[in-house]
Amino acid sequence: SFPLRLFPLREHGMNWRAKRLTCQEIEAFKKSKEVMERFIRAYQLMLRFYGIILTNQKTGELKRAENWAERFQNLNRFSHNNLRITRILKCLGEMGYEHYQVHLVKFFLTETLVKETLPNVKRSALDYFLFTIRSKQERRELVHYAWQHYKPQGSFVWGPHDKLLKYR
């Protein structure tokens, strides 16, 4: 028997025994109101664990939870959370919640680059979280946002500087 995953993917993760998701399973999940409601509840549960609240279920907008400072300490201390967040982001994309992906990545870029509350998450946000975004346009906007807030800007390696300078 295969262990079930809270955020299943079509690719293998760290648990080699976990069953990979098929395209047919994804489509079946998307057609089930109950499965999709459970998926959103699981997402909200993980967000709360990380000190984040889903403020708008339609748009995917987020904000810090009341206990954010305590939860961010956990996020900063244990890097395995970054792997889980990458998995959640990829799964959001698989399940048709690309707009949720954008808000979650922007949240982490803001916390790491602007507010500087999650220094140990910064590298994962830039190397992995950013590139889970399926929409090329949204990804470009987020790379530009990251570049605008990255210090020192000259050391930014996640996009070509000449294009970032011209980006509108």
C-alpha beads as a LAMMPS data file, in Angstrom:
LAMMPS data file: protein, C-alpha beads

168 atoms
167 bonds

1 atom types
1 bond types

-500.0 500.0 xlo xhi
-500.0 500.0 ylo yhi
-500.0 500.0 zlo zhi

Masses

1 110.0

Atoms # bond

1 1 1 0.000 0.000 0.000
2 1 1 1.189 3.505 -0.840
3 1 1 1.107 6.339 1.702
4 1 1 -1.258 9.124 0.669
5 1 1 0.058 12.643 0.347
6 1 1 -1.641 15.800 1.548
7 1 1 -0.296 17.696 -1.500
8 1 1 0.206 15.052 -4.206
9 1 1 2.245 15.715 -7.351
10 1 1 2.866 14.046 -10.709
11 1 1 6.576 13.842 -9.817
12 1 1 8.433 11.877 -7.156
13 1 1 9.216 13.743 -3.968
14 1 1 11.455 12.902 -1.027
15 1 1 9.302 9.895 -0.067
16 1 1 10.095 7.329 -2.761
17 1 1 7.168 5.124 -1.629
18 1 1 4.564 7.850 -2.183
19 1 1 2.456 7.247 -5.285
20 1 1 2.714 9.810 -8.076
21 1 1 -0.451 11.545 -9.189
22 1 1 -1.801 10.891 -12.689
23 1 1 -3.428 13.463 -14.986
24 1 1 -6.684 11.470 -14.756
25 1 1 -6.603 11.657 -10.949
26 1 1 -6.009 15.416 -11.073
27 1 1 -9.002 15.878 -13.390
28 1 1 -11.165 13.676 -11.128
29 1 1 -10.095 15.709 -8.068
30 1 1 -10.942 18.985 -9.812
31 1 1 -14.447 17.709 -10.633
32 1 1 -15.156 16.801 -7.000
33 1 1 -16.445 19.705 -4.915
34 1 1 -15.708 17.725 -1.722
35 1 1 -12.099 16.948 -2.713
36 1 1 -11.426 20.566 -3.663
37 1 1 -12.931 21.851 -0.385
38 1 1 -10.717 19.410 1.548
39 1 1 -7.720 20.556 -0.491
40 1 1 -8.361 24.205 0.456
41 1 1 -8.829 23.221 4.117
42 1 1 -5.478 21.383 4.010
43 1 1 -3.883 24.460 2.420
44 1 1 -5.312 26.705 5.146
45 1 1 -4.084 24.285 7.825
46 1 1 -0.525 24.400 6.462
47 1 1 -0.655 28.181 6.099
48 1 1 -1.693 28.516 9.761
49 1 1 1.199 26.242 10.727
50 1 1 3.515 28.695 8.931
51 1 1 1.874 31.756 10.544
52 1 1 -0.132 32.812 7.483
53 1 1 -3.878 33.304 6.928
54 1 1 -5.819 32.950 3.690
55 1 1 -7.889 36.152 3.818
56 1 1 -9.762 35.677 0.550
57 1 1 -10.625 32.186 -0.655
58 1 1 -11.634 33.491 -4.103
59 1 1 -8.439 35.433 -4.868
60 1 1 -5.917 33.584 -2.669
61 1 1 -4.831 36.748 -0.820
62 1 1 -2.795 36.186 2.345
63 1 1 -1.683 37.998 5.476
64 1 1 0.351 37.265 8.574
65 1 1 -1.447 35.379 11.348
66 1 1 -1.525 36.713 14.921
67 1 1 1.215 34.223 15.900
68 1 1 3.373 34.984 12.829
69 1 1 6.541 35.893 14.803
70 1 1 6.597 32.551 16.642
71 1 1 5.769 30.555 13.484
72 1 1 8.337 32.423 11.383
73 1 1 11.002 31.368 13.907
74 1 1 10.110 27.759 13.055
75 1 1 10.254 28.524 9.319
76 1 1 13.662 30.162 9.723
77 1 1 15.060 27.376 11.870
78 1 1 14.006 24.293 9.877
79 1 1 14.842 24.243 6.173
80 1 1 12.727 21.116 5.507
81 1 1 9.741 23.498 5.563
82 1 1 11.066 25.003 2.316
83 1 1 10.698 21.621 0.574
84 1 1 7.120 21.356 1.833
85 1 1 6.305 24.868 0.658
86 1 1 7.718 24.060 -2.800
87 1 1 5.522 20.930 -2.880
88 1 1 2.448 22.930 -1.823
89 1 1 3.157 25.530 -4.529
90 1 1 3.534 22.860 -7.217
91 1 1 0.358 21.126 -6.045
92 1 1 -1.583 24.422 -6.132
93 1 1 -0.578 24.680 -9.788
94 1 1 -1.615 21.072 -10.518
95 1 1 -5.016 21.592 -8.904
96 1 1 -5.826 24.766 -10.843
97 1 1 -4.976 27.280 -8.117
98 1 1 -2.295 29.211 -10.010
99 1 1 -3.626 32.483 -8.525
100 1 1 -2.985 31.040 -5.040
101 1 1 0.601 30.251 -6.095
102 1 1 1.200 33.875 -7.072
103 1 1 -0.027 35.210 -3.709
104 1 1 2.028 32.690 -1.720
105 1 1 5.246 33.385 -3.648
106 1 1 4.708 37.163 -3.401
107 1 1 4.072 36.755 0.351
108 1 1 7.429 34.994 0.787
109 1 1 9.273 37.458 -1.461
110 1 1 7.854 40.325 0.603
111 1 1 8.758 38.680 3.926
112 1 1 12.274 37.725 2.774
113 1 1 13.306 40.726 0.649
114 1 1 11.208 43.663 1.880
115 1 1 10.453 42.968 5.554
116 1 1 13.506 40.698 5.993
117 1 1 11.704 38.495 8.537
118 1 1 12.627 35.158 6.912
119 1 1 16.324 35.332 5.973
120 1 1 16.673 31.525 5.862
121 1 1 13.778 31.185 3.407
122 1 1 15.111 33.796 0.957
123 1 1 17.224 31.394 -1.105
124 1 1 14.360 28.894 -1.502
125 1 1 11.911 31.681 -2.367
126 1 1 14.224 32.827 -5.165
127 1 1 15.600 29.461 -6.358
128 1 1 12.453 27.328 -6.087
129 1 1 9.229 29.093 -5.072
130 1 1 9.461 31.641 -7.911
131 1 1 9.862 28.977 -10.555
132 1 1 6.810 26.942 -9.521
133 1 1 4.658 29.718 -11.042
134 1 1 3.083 28.331 -14.215
135 1 1 2.087 31.597 -15.859
136 1 1 5.094 33.075 -17.663
137 1 1 3.652 36.585 -17.272
138 1 1 3.018 36.193 -13.515
139 1 1 6.475 34.645 -13.065
140 1 1 8.081 37.583 -14.899
141 1 1 6.206 40.047 -12.688
142 1 1 7.377 38.242 -9.555
143 1 1 10.996 38.070 -10.792
144 1 1 10.813 41.819 -11.451
145 1 1 9.323 42.401 -7.979
146 1 1 12.149 40.325 -6.437
147 1 1 14.765 42.223 -8.434
148 1 1 13.327 45.582 -7.313
149 1 1 13.725 44.585 -3.652
150 1 1 16.901 42.500 -3.804
151 1 1 19.978 43.959 -2.100
152 1 1 22.459 44.498 -3.649
153 1 1 20.539 44.661 -6.920
154 1 1 23.699 44.064 -8.960
155 1 1 24.020 40.557 -7.457
156 1 1 20.534 39.473 -8.591
157 1 1 20.963 36.313 -10.718
158 1 1 17.351 35.219 -11.305
159 1 1 16.793 37.275 -14.445
160 1 1 18.727 39.291 -17.034
161 1 1 19.326 42.834 -15.745
162 1 1 18.867 44.457 -19.159
163 1 1 15.360 42.956 -19.450
164 1 1 14.515 43.712 -15.834
165 1 1 15.455 47.374 -16.361
166 1 1 13.077 47.621 -19.340
167 1 1 10.269 45.557 -17.784
168 1 1 6.835 47.212 -17.657

Bonds

1 1 1 2
2 1 2 3
3 1 3 4
4 1 4 5
5 1 5 6
6 1 6 7
7 1 7 8
8 1 8 9
9 1 9 10
10 1 10 11
11 1 11 12
12 1 12 13
13 1 13 14
14 1 14 15
15 1 15 16
16 1 16 17
17 1 17 18
18 1 18 19
19 1 19 20
20 1 20 21
21 1 21 22
22 1 22 23
23 1 23 24
24 1 24 25
25 1 25 26
26 1 26 27
27 1 27 28
28 1 28 29
29 1 29 30
30 1 30 31
31 1 31 32
32 1 32 33
33 1 33 34
34 1 34 35
35 1 35 36
36 1 36 37
37 1 37 38
38 1 38 39
39 1 39 40
40 1 40 41
41 1 41 42
42 1 42 43
43 1 43 44
44 1 44 45
45 1 45 46
46 1 46 47
47 1 47 48
48 1 48 49
49 1 49 50
50 1 50 51
51 1 51 52
52 1 52 53
53 1 53 54
54 1 54 55
55 1 55 56
56 1 56 57
57 1 57 58
58 1 58 59
59 1 59 60
60 1 60 61
61 1 61 62
62 1 62 63
63 1 63 64
64 1 64 65
65 1 65 66
66 1 66 67
67 1 67 68
68 1 68 69
69 1 69 70
70 1 70 71
71 1 71 72
72 1 72 73
73 1 73 74
74 1 74 75
75 1 75 76
76 1 76 77
77 1 77 78
78 1 78 79
79 1 79 80
80 1 80 81
81 1 81 82
82 1 82 83
83 1 83 84
84 1 84 85
85 1 85 86
86 1 86 87
87 1 87 88
88 1 88 89
89 1 89 90
90 1 90 91
91 1 91 92
92 1 92 93
93 1 93 94
94 1 94 95
95 1 95 96
96 1 96 97
97 1 97 98
98 1 98 99
99 1 99 100
100 1 100 101
101 1 101 102
102 1 102 103
103 1 103 104
104 1 104 105
105 1 105 106
106 1 106 107
107 1 107 108
108 1 108 109
109 1 109 110
110 1 110 111
111 1 111 112
112 1 112 113
113 1 113 114
114 1 114 115
115 1 115 116
116 1 116 117
117 1 117 118
118 1 118 119
119 1 119 120
120 1 120 121
121 1 121 122
122 1 122 123
123 1 123 124
124 1 124 125
125 1 125 126
126 1 126 127
127 1 127 128
128 1 128 129
129 1 129 130
130 1 130 131
131 1 131 132
132 1 132 133
133 1 133 134
134 1 134 135
135 1 135 136
136 1 136 137
137 1 137 138
138 1 138 139
139 1 139 140
140 1 140 141
141 1 141 142
142 1 142 143
143 1 143 144
144 1 144 145
145 1 145 146
146 1 146 147
147 1 147 148
148 1 148 149
149 1 149 150
150 1 150 151
151 1 151 152
152 1 152 153
153 1 153 154
154 1 154 155
155 1 155 156
156 1 156 157
157 1 157 158
158 1 158 159
159 1 159 160
160 1 160 161
161 1 161 162
162 1 162 163
163 1 163 164
164 1 164 165
165 1 165 166
166 1 166 167
167 1 167 168
